[in-house]
Amino acid sequence: MPELKQLLAAAEQAMHQAYAPYSQFQVGAAVLDNQGQVYAGCNVENSAYPIGCCAEQAAVAAMILGGGRSIVDIVIVAEKQNPCPPCGACRQVIAEHSDHNTHIHLVNKDGGVSSYQVADLLPQAFKLSH
């Protein structure tokens, strides 16, 4: 899938730009929107925990700023042995800008990919329709 390779490259580049001097846990994320555009984001920590920004939130914000409205796929990558799933807040942000077909791809240090749908990671998500 060419889009997944493009997303992974964007997420990895973003991960290397992350600002994580406190946790040393750099994360990158990239989203493919419904218009075929790719947007990336990285985590940005702050000495006044917990007001940092997660990579997934940054990527979604970039998508919104760029005119995208719906996530088709999202890739999340960190240089760790185990895949890095999104935190609860990021799951909600992803769900807000997704539909039931959206895929979340978690990539580990060795390039292994675990893929899920939004409902797998956040069943019964609170949505605008509520």
C-alpha positions as CSV (number, residue, x, y, z in Angstrom):
1,M,0.0,0.0,0.0
2,P,1.8,3.1,-1.2
3,E,-0.1,5.5,1.1
4,L,1.1,3.5,4.2
5,K,4.8,3.9,3.1
6,Q,4.3,7.6,2.6
7,L,2.6,7.9,6.0
8,L,5.3,5.9,7.7
9,A,8.0,8.1,6.2
10,A,6.2,11.3,7.3
11,A,5.6,9.9,10.8
12,E,9.3,8.9,11.2
13,Q,10.5,12.3,10.0
14,A,8.2,13.9,12.5
15,M,9.3,11.6,15.3
16,H,12.9,12.7,14.8
17,Q,11.7,16.4,15.2
18,A,9.9,15.7,18.5
19,Y,10.7,17.8,21.5
20,A,10.9,15.3,24.4
21,P,13.7,16.4,26.7
22,Y,11.9,15.1,29.8
23,S,10.7,11.7,28.8
24,Q,13.1,11.0,26.0
25,F,10.0,9.3,24.3
26,Q,9.8,10.7,20.8
27,V,6.6,10.0,18.9
28,G,5.6,10.8,15.3
29,A,2.2,10.5,13.7
30,A,1.0,11.1,10.2
31,V,-2.6,11.2,8.9
32,L,-4.0,10.6,5.4
33,D,-7.1,12.7,5.0
34,N,-10.2,12.2,2.8
35,Q,-8.6,14.4,0.1
36,G,-5.5,12.3,-0.2
37,Q,-3.2,14.8,1.7
38,V,-0.7,13.7,4.3
39,Y,-0.1,15.7,7.5
40,A,2.4,14.9,10.2
41,G,2.9,15.8,13.9
42,C,5.3,15.1,16.7
43,N,5.0,15.2,20.5
44,V,6.1,18.5,22.1
45,E,6.7,18.3,25.9
46,N,6.7,21.2,28.4
47,S,8.4,21.5,31.8
48,A,5.0,22.3,33.2
49,Y,3.6,18.8,32.9
50,P,1.0,17.8,31.6
51,I,0.5,20.6,29.1
52,G,2.5,19.0,26.3
53,C,1.0,18.0,23.0
54,C,0.9,14.4,21.6
55,A,2.0,13.6,18.1
56,E,-1.5,12.4,17.1
57,Q,-3.1,15.7,18.3
58,A,-0.4,17.7,16.4
59,A,-1.1,15.7,13.2
60,V,-4.8,16.1,13.4
61,A,-4.4,19.9,14.1
62,A,-2.2,20.2,11.0
63,M,-4.9,18.3,9.0
64,I,-7.6,20.7,10.1
65,L,-5.4,23.7,9.4
66,G,-4.7,22.3,5.9
67,G,-8.4,22.0,5.1
68,G,-8.8,18.3,5.8
69,R,-11.7,17.1,7.8
70,S,-11.7,13.3,8.0
71,I,-8.9,10.8,8.7
72,V,-8.6,7.8,6.4
73,D,-5.5,6.3,7.9
74,I,-3.1,7.3,10.7
75,V,0.3,5.9,11.4
76,I,1.9,6.3,14.9
77,V,5.6,5.5,15.3
78,A,8.1,5.5,18.2
79,E,11.5,4.1,18.5
80,K,10.4,1.4,21.0
81,Q,10.3,-2.4,20.7
82,N,6.5,-2.4,21.3
83,P,4.1,-0.5,19.1
84,C,2.9,2.8,20.8
85,P,-0.9,3.0,21.0
86,P,-2.5,6.4,21.3
87,C,-3.4,7.6,24.8
88,G,-7.1,8.0,25.7
89,A,-7.2,11.7,24.9
90,C,-5.7,11.0,21.4
91,R,-8.1,8.2,20.8
92,Q,-11.0,10.7,21.4
93,V,-9.3,13.2,19.0
94,I,-8.8,10.6,16.4
95,A,-12.4,9.4,16.8
96,E,-13.8,12.9,16.4
97,H,-12.2,13.2,13.0
98,S,-12.7,9.6,11.7
99,D,-15.4,7.2,10.7
100,H,-15.8,3.5,11.2
101,N,-13.4,2.7,8.2
102,T,-10.5,4.7,9.6
103,H,-7.4,2.6,10.3
104,I,-4.8,3.2,13.0
105,H,-1.4,1.7,12.2
106,L,1.0,1.3,15.1
107,V,4.6,0.8,14.0
108,N,7.4,-0.6,16.3
109,K,11.1,-0.1,16.2
110,D,11.7,-3.0,13.8
111,G,9.0,-1.8,11.3
112,G,6.3,-4.3,12.5
113,V,2.8,-2.9,12.0
114,S,-0.3,-3.6,14.1
115,S,-3.5,-2.2,12.5
116,Y,-6.8,-1.4,14.2
117,Q,-10.0,0.4,13.4
118,V,-11.0,3.3,15.6
119,A,-13.8,1.3,17.2
120,D,-11.2,-1.3,18.3
121,L,-9.3,1.3,20.3
122,L,-12.2,3.4,21.5
123,P,-15.5,1.5,21.5
124,Q,-18.6,3.6,22.1
125,A,-16.7,6.9,21.4
126,F,-18.4,10.1,22.2
127,K,-19.2,11.9,18.9
128,L,-20.9,15.0,17.7
129,S,-24.1,13.0,17.1
130,H,-24.5,12.6,20.9
